[in-house]
Every structure is written in structure tokens, then in C-alpha cells.
Amino acid sequence: MHSNPTADPTLILRPDRSVPPEPPVPTALVDARGLTRVWGTGSTASTALDHVDLTIGAGEMVAIVGPSGSGKSTLGAIVAGIDRPTAGSLVIGGTRLDRMRDDALARWRARNLGIVFQDFSLIPTLTAAENVELGLELAGVRRHRRAQARAALDRVGLARMGNRLPAQLSGGEQQRVAVARAVARQPALLVADEPTGSLDSHNGEIVFGLIRDLAATGTTVVLITHDPVLAAAAPRMVSLVDGRIVDDRVRP
């Protein structure tokens, strides 16, 4: 007599070894749905983002490109939790960012995010090393902050400039300090707005190599750039025009 397989409910949980397993599907770290950002109201309203849907897998490296005014920096700011959408939803790592209070959002950024700003955003009264250390402190790192800061500066070629104030550094050197601050603790998500914009080709390659290595270790990287060489080097490129995604391609 044949037994009834439904008599043992655990059978449905046992894998069928005769069927090849499906390849793993990358977990979506960033899931944006209908993101819209409108500046102003009424006749003066200007739409920076227009119902953008974007999913980025954990560990992906994506370049966001587009002409000036396309909305790429606005998208980066919203993904980084610096700005909020007028409409739509943003979930990162299972957390609904667009509904968070400002204080909770600030804590989330400190613990999960590395940001490279176009204007560097270094504190002028702190040295290069102290700027990097501050990022570690805000992230909750309690031990060996100085050593980690020095190591991050060394990786961007600034090992000897840790004691200098931002005003004593060139624009390119300040950019590299900002990158060191963003990557020092290997964040889950890195949002970099024109990370090589103030750098010569040699230092640009160093910084991009550092960002690429970070992605290889599992950090999700979102690059905002108008540099076609940098964009082409990213495994995936998303193009925006007038606040809308017009192309999303993975490099073969």
C-alpha cells in the first residue's frame, strides 16, 4: 500500500534533490517606488523627480547619470536620507526611510550610510584625521577610531596630511578626505556624488579603485556622476532625463 504523502506535513519542506537549485537572487537593499520630488507650489512648482522606480541589490554598484537638471543629485540625496520625497516610498535594508522622524533618520544615516558630498562638507576646525574620526564616532565606533581614520587616509594617499586643517588642503585633497570619511567603517550603503570631480586622473583612479574594492566586499554603491568614463566602469548604469529613468542597463 502506498502511503499518503500528505500524512507527513514535513515532506513539503524537504528539498527535491533531483531538481537543480535555483541560483540565488540578490537581496534588494534599495527599493524605491514612485519617488517624486517637487520644489515649490502652484505655478512656480518644479518637478525634480517624476515617479521613479528603482531597485538596487545588496552589493551592487550603480552609476546614476544624466545631464544637469536631470534629477540625479536629487535622487542621490533622497536615497541618502538627506532629502525626502514629495510622494512615493523608499525602503532601504527593510527600513521605510520616507516615514522616519528626522532624529531617527539621522541615527540611521550615521549607522548605515557613507556619503561623499560634492562640496566635501568637512568641518573646518577639525583636522583631516579628526574629520574621519568624527564619522566613525557618529557611527558608534568606540575603539581604535584614530587607527581606523589613519588607515582610511592612507588608502586615499593622504597618510602624511592627517594633522592638516581643510583650509591647508587643496580641493582634490579635501575630496579624498571626504572619501576616506565615507569608507572608513565599510558602510552598508555608500552614496557618492561626483566622488572624483575635483581629482586629477591619477587620484581619480585611486579613489574609484577604493570604491570598487568596497563594493567587492559587499557595500552597495550608488555613484552620481556626469563622468562617462566613471559611469562606464560601473557594472550598472541608470540614466535620468527630466526626472525620469530613461535607461537602465547592466554592463555585459
N, C-alpha and C positions, 0 to 999 in steps of 0.2 A: 504494500500500500504506500502511495506517495504521501508525504507529509505536506501539510498546507503551509507555504512559506509565511503566510500572514500570522501564523500561530506564534511566531517569534518576531516581535516588532523590531528587535535589534538588527535583523537581517538587512533592513533597508539602509542601515548606517554603515554596512560593511562594503568597502570598495570592491568593484569588479576588476580583478587583476587582469582579465583578458582584454580590457579596454585601455588603450594608452591614455595616460593622464593628459588633461588639457594643460597647455602652457600657462604659467602664472600671469595674471592680469595685473599691471601696475596699479597700485592704490592711488586714487586721486587725492593729492594733497590740497590742491586749489580747485574749488568748484564754484564758478561764478555764473549766475543765471539772470539774464535780463538787466545787467548793470547799466544804469542810466545816470548821467551826471549833467545837471542843468545849472548854469550860472545865471543869476538874475531872475526877473519875473516879467510877465507881460510882454510888451513889445520889445523890451531890451534883453529878453532871455536868449541865452546862447547854449546850445547843446554840445557838450564836450564828448560824451559817450552816449551812444544810442542803442540800447538793448543788446549789450554784448554778452554772449555766452562763451565761456572759456573754461576748459578743464585741463589741469596740468598734473601729471602723475608725480608721485614721490620720486625724487632723484632725477627728474627731468631737467634739462637745460633748454630754456626757450628764449629766443630773441624776439622782442616786440619792436617792430619797425614801422615807419611811416613818415610822411612829410611833416613840417612844422604845422602845428594846429590839428594834427590827426587824432589827438586824444591819447597818445601813447604814454605820456608822462602822467596824465590824469589816471589812466588805468593802473600804472605802477604805484601811484600814491594810494589808490583805493586798496589794491592788493596788499600794500604795506601797512594798511590800517592808519595811515596819516590823514586821509580824507574819507568821507562817507558818501555812498551813492545816494542820489535823489530817489531812485527806485531800484528794485532788483535785490538779489540776495548774494551773499558771499560767505562760503563755508571754507575754512582752512583747517586741515587736520581735525575735522569733526566739530570745530567751533564756529558758530554763526557770528561773524565779526560785525555785520551791519546792525545787529541788535544789542551789541555790548555797550555798557556805560563807558564814559571816557576814562575813568580811573582803571576799570578792568581792562580796557583796550590797551592802555599804557603798560600795564603789567604784562599783558600777553606779548606785546611787541618786545619788551625787554628780555623775555624768557625764550622767545622762539624765532626772532627775526634779526637778520643783519641787513642794514641799509647803507647804500652808498649814494649820497646826495650829489646833485650837480654842483652845488655851492660848497661842498665839503662839510659844512656845519661843524667845524671844530671849535672848541671853547678857547678863546684867545688867551686866557690867563693860565691855561694848563699846557704843560709840555706835550710833545708828541706821545711819549710813553704814558703820561697821565691821561691823555685823551683816550688812548686804547684801554687803559686800566679802568676808566670810568665805565666804558661799555661793559666790561666784564663784571664790575661791581653791580651795575643795574640788572645784569642777567642773573645775579645771585651767586656768582663765583666767589667763594670765600677764601680760598687758599691759592698761593702761588700766582697771584694776579700779575705781579711785576715780571716774573719769569715768562708768563704767557704773553704779556704785552711786548716784551723784548723779542721774543721768538717771532711774533707776528710782524714786527717791524723789520726784523732780519729777513723774513721771507719776501718782503717788498723792496729789499735793498736799502733800508734806512737804519741799519744796526747802529751806526755812529751818530745818529741825529735824534735819539730819544730824548735828550735833555733840551732840545730847542723848542721855543715857542712857535706857534703857527706863523707869526709875523717874520720869523727868521728863516722861513722855508719858502721855496718857490711854489708856484701854483701846482706844478707837477708833483712836488714832494708832499704838499698838503693832500693832494688827491690820493697818494699812496698811503698816507697816514689814515685817511678815511677808509680805504680798503682794508688796511690792517685791523682797524677797529671793528669793521663789519665781520671779518672772517676769523677773528682771534679765537672764538669759542665754538667754531664749526656749527652755525645755527641750522635749524631745520629748513629755513627758507631764507634765501638771500635775494633782495631786490636791489639792483644796481642801475641807477640812472646815469647813462653816459660815463661808465667807470674808467674809460681810457681817454675821455675827451680832452683832458689837459696834459696828456702824456706824449712824449716822442715815441717813435715806433719801437725802440728797444724796450723802454719801460712799459709800453703798452702790451708788448708780448709777455713780459714778466707777470703783469697783473692779470692778463687774460689766462695765462697758464695756471696761476694760482686759483682763479675762479673755476677753471675747468677741473683742476685737481679736487677742489671742494665738491663739485658735482659728482665726481667719480666716487667719493666716499659716502654719497647718499644725500647731500644737501640739494634741495630743489632751488634752481637758479632762474630768476627772471631778469633778463638784460633789456634795458630800454636804450635803444641806440639808433643813430642815423648813419653809423659807420657800416658801409656794405661789406667790408672785409670781416669785421667782427661778427656781423649778423650771419654771414655765410659760413662762419666757423662753428656756429651753434647747430646742434643736431636738429632743432626745430625752429621755424621762423613763422611768426604770426604778423601779418601786415594789416595796418589800420589806415583808413581814409575817412575823413569826416565823421570820426567817432564810431565807425563800424568796421568789423573784421571783414576784409575782402579776400584774404588768402590765408591759409593755414597749411603749411607743408612741412613734411619731415624729410631731412636730407637723406638721399639714398646711400 
